[in-house]
């Protein structure tokens, strides 16, 4: 904060007023201008990569000193490859189809009135996030392309990285003739600023939390603004009795170990008792240096398996740890998922189409997969560009939230002089 006498409430009100004013401008900007801003921002990220990586190095040093877990350190770390991927993601958003102005549906009433629902921006979006500095670019790009202003509040562990990325994004936005206030970064790590943002209903139309369970819980408890929430990624890979062993092993190891700290990582593996290569699958996980916790049947397959506690079935590890249980077919797997999943991403591995369809229809998660790694739970992999998060709720948007999820609609009614009798 520039003024040391400024309270968090005053700061958020100032940012909110600026965001509200810029939202009116961006909502009327042409799609070509918004796409140009993102292309320029992507180039600025590339040009400023050395400064971004240097800023991230300072964050990493502080994070190591503060004892952040390996999973959180992996989320925080930036290198040349990750900065390039972030820039590419921003550029990809510029190529996506513009959702604004599209007609969802239309009808002509018997009295001749023409009614249509048309997509429009939400307005001002607040993003509260932890660890991942790439969210600064992803969120800014998606909100801007969908015609919204955004207020970003990143975690203190990534403050230097976030500031460097934000500066690059604003450079591109301004170069395209759009207001800098379209994308603002809360300039303080004071936790009271989060509380003020959650209560700023006058200025903010939607809050999106991206982070751990404690952050999401706080947002849901304190917010006076609608919340688009992503809870735990307690994801399951179910290996059916009719699964191909080579495919099952490759998918399960990838789903768990490709990147253990992402929300799409598998945390529990369920294996049908009828599956003949269960022991080999468990051994593959162990050989991949994954700590494996299992029930008694799984423990009997390899001496390295640790006994699973009740809490393991409800845990998002975000680490090289997995819980494994044998189940009695697809119905037992569905029941286990219903009792323990977070409704994020769950997968079945099988060659039996009927069993697969039963699983896909019965499992009530935002993303349900057949013969695919749960690590594909990502907006970019779905062709949506960068994502704002994966919503595990049931209202407004579900699954990867990208451009369409950051819009709402309004009714447009065209008449020829009708009066209501």
C-alpha positions in Angstrom: 0.0 0.0 0.0 1.4 3.4 -0.9 -0.4 5.2 1.9 0.5 3.5 5.3 -2.7 5.0 6.8 -4.8 3.2 4.2 -6.8 0.3 5.7 -7.4 -3.0 3.8 -11.0 -2.0 3.3 -10.0 1.4 1.8 -7.5 -0.4 -0.5 -10.0 -2.9 -1.8 -12.6 -0.2 -2.3 -10.1 1.8 -4.3 -9.1 -1.3 -6.4 -12.8 -2.2 -6.7 -13.8 1.2 -8.0 -11.0 1.1 -10.6 -12.0 -2.4 -11.6 -15.7 -1.5 -11.9 -14.8 1.5 -14.2 -12.5 -0.6 -16.4 -15.0 -3.4 -16.6 -17.4 -1.1 -18.4 -14.6 -0.3 -20.9 -13.4 -3.8 -21.5 -17.0 -5.1 -21.9 -17.3 -2.8 -24.9 -13.9 -3.4 -26.4 -13.7 -5.3 -29.6 -12.7 -9.0 -29.6 -9.8 -8.1 -31.9 -8.5 -5.6 -29.4 -8.7 -8.0 -26.5 -7.0 -10.7 -28.5 -4.3 -8.2 -29.5 -3.8 -7.3 -25.8 -3.2 -11.0 -25.0 -0.7 -11.5 -27.8 1.2 -8.5 -26.6 1.1 -9.7 -23.0 2.4 -13.1 -24.1 5.3 -11.5 -25.9 6.0 -9.3 -22.8 6.1 -12.5 -20.7 8.7 -13.9 -23.1 10.7 -10.7 -23.1 10.7 -10.4 -19.3 11.3 -14.1 -18.7 14.8 -13.4 -17.1 13.3 -10.9 -14.6 10.4 -13.3 -13.9 12.7 -16.2 -13.2 14.9 -14.0 -11.0 11.9 -12.9 -9.0 10.8 -16.5 -8.7 14.2 -17.5 -7.4 13.7 -15.0 -4.5 10.4 -16.6 -3.7 11.9 -20.1 -3.9 14.7 -19.2 -1.5 12.1 -17.8 1.0 9.9 -20.9 0.5 12.7 -23.3 1.2 13.7 -21.3 4.3 10.0 -21.4 5.5 9.8 -25.2 5.0 7.3 -25.4 2.2 6.5 -29.0 1.2 8.0 -30.5 -2.0 4.6 -30.4 -3.7 4.1 -26.7 -3.0 7.7 -25.9 -4.0 6.9 -27.7 -7.3 3.8 -25.5 -7.8 5.8 -22.4 -7.0 8.9 -23.0 -9.2 9.3 -21.2 -12.5 12.0 -21.9 -15.1 12.4 -20.9 -18.7 10.2 -23.8 -19.9 7.4 -23.0 -17.5 7.4 -19.2 -18.3 7.4 -20.1 -22.0 4.4 -22.4 -21.4 2.6 -19.7 -19.5 3.1 -17.2 -22.4 1.9 -19.9 -24.8 -1.2 -20.4 -22.7 -2.0 -16.6 -22.7 -1.5 -16.6 -26.5 -3.8 -19.6 -26.9 -6.6 -17.7 -25.1 -6.3 -15.1 -27.8 -7.1 -17.7 -30.4 -10.2 -19.1 -28.7 -13.7 -18.4 -30.0 -15.2 -15.3 -28.5 -18.2 -16.4 -26.2 -19.6 -12.8 -25.9 -22.6 -12.0 -27.9 -23.3 -15.6 -28.8 -27.0 -16.6 -28.7 -27.6 -19.5 -26.3 -31.1 -20.0 -27.5 -34.0 -18.0 -28.9 -37.7 -18.4 -29.4 -40.6 -16.4 -30.9 -43.6 -16.3 -28.6 -47.2 -16.7 -29.9 -47.7 -12.9 -29.5 -44.7 -12.2 -31.8 -42.1 -11.3 -29.1 -38.6 -12.5 -30.1 -36.7 -13.7 -27.0 -33.1 -14.6 -26.9 -30.4 -15.3 -24.3 -27.1 -13.7 -25.1 -23.7 -14.2 -23.4 -22.3 -11.2 -21.6 -19.4 -10.6 -19.2 -19.8 -11.2 -15.5 -18.2 -7.9 -14.6 -15.5 -7.8 -11.9 -13.9 -11.1 -10.7 -11.8 -11.6 -7.7 -9.2 -14.4 -7.8 -7.6 -15.6 -4.5 -4.9 -18.1 -5.0 -1.8 -19.8 -3.5 1.6 -21.0 -4.7 1.1 -21.2 -8.4 2.4 -17.9 -10.0 1.2 -18.9 -13.4 -2.4 -18.3 -12.2 -1.6 -14.6 -12.4 -1.2 -14.8 -16.2 -3.9 -17.5 -16.7 -6.6 -15.7 -14.7 -5.8 -12.3 -16.2 -5.9 -13.7 -19.8 -9.2 -15.5 -19.3 -11.0 -12.7 -17.5 -9.9 -10.1 -20.0 -10.9 -12.2 -23.0 -14.3 -12.8 -21.5 -14.7 -9.1 -21.1 -14.2 -8.9 -17.3 -12.0 -6.9 -15.0 -10.1 -8.9 -12.4 -8.6 -8.3 -9.0 -5.8 -10.8 -8.2 -4.7 -11.7 -4.7 -1.9 -14.2 -4.8 -0.2 -15.9 -1.9 2.7 -14.3 0.0 5.0 -17.2 -0.9 4.8 -16.1 -4.6 4.6 -12.3 -4.2 7.8 -11.5 -6.2 6.8 -13.9 -9.0 3.3 -12.5 -9.1 4.4 -8.9 -9.3 6.8 -9.7 -12.2 4.2 -11.6 -14.2 1.5 -8.9 -13.5 3.9 -6.2 -14.7 4.4 -8.1 -18.0 0.7 -8.7 -18.5 -0.2 -5.0 -17.9 2.5 -3.9 -20.4 0.8 -5.9 -23.1 -2.7 -4.7 -22.1 -1.7 -1.0 -22.1 0.1 -1.4 -25.4 -3.1 -2.6 -27.0 -4.9 0.5 -25.8 -6.9 -1.0 -22.9 -6.8 0.3 -19.3 -4.2 -1.0 -16.9 -6.9 -1.4 -14.2 -8.5 -4.3 -16.2 -6.0 -6.5 -14.4 -5.0 -5.4 -10.8 -2.9 -7.2 -8.3 -3.6 -6.5 -4.6 -0.3 -4.9 -3.5 -0.2 -6.2 0.0 0.2 -9.7 1.6 -1.9 -8.5 4.6 -4.5 -11.3 5.2 -7.0 -8.7 6.1 -7.1 -7.6 2.5 -8.6 -11.0 1.6 -11.4 -10.5 4.1 -12.1 -7.1 2.6 -12.2 -8.5 -0.9 -14.6 -11.2 0.2 -17.0 -8.6 1.5 -16.7 -6.1 -1.4 -20.1 -6.9 -3.0 -20.4 -3.4 -4.3 -17.4 -3.9 -6.5 -16.9 -7.7 -7.1 -19.4 -10.0 -8.9 -17.7 -13.3 -8.4 -14.9 -14.8 -6.2 -12.8 -17.7 -7.4 -10.5 -19.3 -4.8 -7.6 -21.5 -6.0 -5.7 -23.2 -3.2 -5.8 -25.6 -0.3 -8.8 -26.7 1.7 -8.3 -24.0 4.4 -8.3 -21.2 1.9 -11.4 -22.5 0.1 -13.2 -23.0 3.5 -12.4 -19.5 4.6 -13.6 -18.0 1.3 -16.9 -20.0 1.5 -17.4 -19.0 5.1 -16.7 -15.3 4.8 -17.7 -14.3 1.3 -20.6 -11.9 0.7 -20.0 -12.4 -3.0 -20.9 -15.5 -5.0 -18.1 -18.1 -5.0 -17.0 -20.5 -7.7 -15.2 -23.1 -5.6 -12.7 -25.9 -6.3 -12.5 -28.3 -3.3 -10.1 -31.2 -2.9 -9.0 -33.3 -5.8 -9.6 -36.7 -4.1 -9.5 -38.5 -7.4 -9.9 -42.2 -8.2 -8.7 -44.5 -10.8 -10.7 -47.7 -10.9 -9.1 -50.8 -12.6 -11.9 -53.1 -13.7 -11.6 -56.8 -14.1 -11.7 -56.4 -17.8 -8.9 -53.8 -17.9 -5.9 -54.4 -20.2 -2.9 -54.9 -17.8 -0.4 -52.9 -19.9 -2.8 -50.0 -20.3 -3.9 -50.1 -16.6 -0.3 -50.0 -15.4 0.7 -47.1 -17.7 -2.4 -45.1 -16.8 -2.3 -45.6 -13.1 1.4 -44.7 -12.7 0.9 -41.6 -14.9 -2.3 -40.6 -13.1 -0.5 -40.7 -9.8 3.1 -39.8 -10.5 3.3 -37.5 -13.6 2.9 -34.5 -11.3 1.8 -35.4 -7.8 1.0 -31.8 -6.8 -1.7 -31.1 -9.4 -5.4 -31.3 -8.6 -5.9 -33.9 -11.2 -3.6 -36.4 -9.7 -5.1 -39.8 -8.7 -5.0 -40.2 -4.9 -6.8 -43.6 -4.6 -6.6 -46.6 -6.8 -9.5 -49.1 -6.7 -8.8 -52.5 -8.1 -11.5 -55.1 -9.0 -10.8 -58.4 -7.3 -11.4 -60.0 -10.7 -8.4 -58.1 -12.1 -5.6 -60.6 -12.6 -2.6 -58.3 -12.5 -3.2 -56.4 -9.3 0.1 -57.4 -7.7 2.0 -56.2 -10.7 0.1 -52.9 -10.6 1.0 -52.3 -7.0 4.6 -53.2 -7.6 4.7 -50.7 -10.5 3.6 -47.9 -8.1 6.1 -48.9 -5.5 8.9 -49.1 -8.1 8.0 -45.6 -9.3 8.9 -44.5 -5.7 5.3 -44.0 -4.7 4.5 -44.7 -1.1 1.6 -47.1 -1.2 -1.0 -47.5 1.5 -3.4 -50.4 1.2 -6.0 -52.6 2.8 -5.0 -56.1 4.0 -5.4 -57.7 0.6 -3.1 -55.1 -1.0 -0.6 -55.4 1.8 -0.3 -59.1 1.1 0.8 -58.3 -2.5 4.1 -56.6 -1.5 5.9 -56.2 1.8 6.5 -52.5 1.1 2.8 -51.6 1.3 1.9 -49.7 4.4 -1.4 -50.3 6.2 -4.0 -47.7 5.2 -5.9 -45.8 7.9 -9.5 -44.8 7.6 -8.4 -41.2 6.9 -6.4 -42.3 3.8 -9.6 -42.8 1.8 -10.5 -39.1 2.3 -7.1 -37.6 1.8 -5.7 -35.4 -1.0 -2.0 -36.2 -0.7 -0.6 -33.9 -3.4 2.6 -36.0 -2.9 4.0 -39.4 -4.0 1.6 -41.3 -1.8 -1.4 -43.4 -2.9 -4.1 -45.4 -1.2 -5.1 -48.7 -2.8 -8.1 -50.9 -2.1 -9.6 -54.0 -3.7 -13.3 -53.8 -4.5 -16.0 -56.2 -5.7 -16.6 -54.9 -9.2 -17.9 -51.6 -10.6 -20.8 -51.2 -8.2 -18.5 -51.4 -5.2 -16.2 -48.9 -6.9 -19.0 -46.5 -7.5 -20.1 -46.8 -3.9 -16.6 -46.1 -2.6 -16.3 -43.1 -4.8 -19.7 -41.8 -3.7 -18.6 -42.1 -0.1 -15.1 -40.6 -0.4 -14.6 -38.6 -3.6 -14.6 -34.8 -3.8 -16.5 -34.9 -7.1 -13.5 -33.6 -9.0 -12.2 -36.3 -11.4 -12.7 -40.1 -11.4 -11.7 -42.7 -14.0 -12.4 -46.2 -15.0 -10.0 -48.5 -16.9 -11.7 -51.3 -18.7 -12.2 -53.0 -22.1 -15.9 -53.6 -21.3 -18.0 -50.8 -22.8 -21.1 -51.6 -20.8 -19.2 -51.4 -17.5 -17.6 -48.2 -18.6 -20.9 -46.6 -19.4 -22.3 -47.7 -16.1 -19.4 -45.9 -14.4 -19.6 -42.8 -16.5 -23.3 -42.4 -15.8 -23.3 -43.3 -12.1 -20.3 -41.3 -10.8 -21.3 -37.8 -9.9 -18.1 -35.9 -10.5 -17.2 -32.8 -12.6 -15.0 -35.0 -14.8 -15.5 -38.7 -15.4 -13.1 -40.6 -17.6 -12.7 -43.9 -19.4 -9.3 -45.3 -20.2 -7.5 -42.0 -19.7 -5.2 -40.6 -17.0 -6.8 -38.3 -14.5 -3.9 -35.9 -15.1 -5.8 -34.8 -18.2 -8.2 -32.9 -15.9 -7.0 -29.5 -17.2 -8.6 -26.8 -19.2 -5.7 -26.7 -21.7 -6.0 -30.4 -22.3 -9.7 -29.9 -22.9 -9.0 -27.4 -25.6 -10.3 -24.5 -23.4 -7.0 -22.7 -23.1 -5.8 -21.7 -19.7 -8.3 -22.4 -17.0 -9.4 -20.4 -14.0 -9.8 -23.6 -12.0 -11.9 -26.7 -11.8 -15.3 -26.2 -10.2 -16.6 -29.1 -8.2 -19.9 -27.5 -7.5 -23.1 -27.9 -9.5 -24.1 -24.3 -10.2 -23.1 -21.9 -12.9 -20.0 -23.8 -14.1 -18.6 -27.3 -13.5 -15.3 -28.9 -14.4 -12.6 -26.8 -16.0 -13.7 -23.2 -16.0 -12.5 -21.2 -19.0 -14.1 -18.4 -21.1 -17.7 -19.6 -21.1 -17.6 -20.1 -17.4 -16.6 -16.5 -16.9 -19.7 -15.2 -18.6 -23.4 -14.9 -17.8 -26.3 -14.1 -20.0 -29.0 -11.5 -20.4 -32.4 -11.8 -22.0 -33.0 -9.7 -25.1 -36.6 -9.1 -26.1 -37.6 -7.6 -29.5 -41.1 -6.6 -30.1 -43.3 -4.8 -32.6 -45.5 -2.8 -30.2 -46.9 -5.6 -28.1 -48.8 -4.6 -24.9 -49.7 -7.1 -22.2 -53.4 -7.7 -21.8 
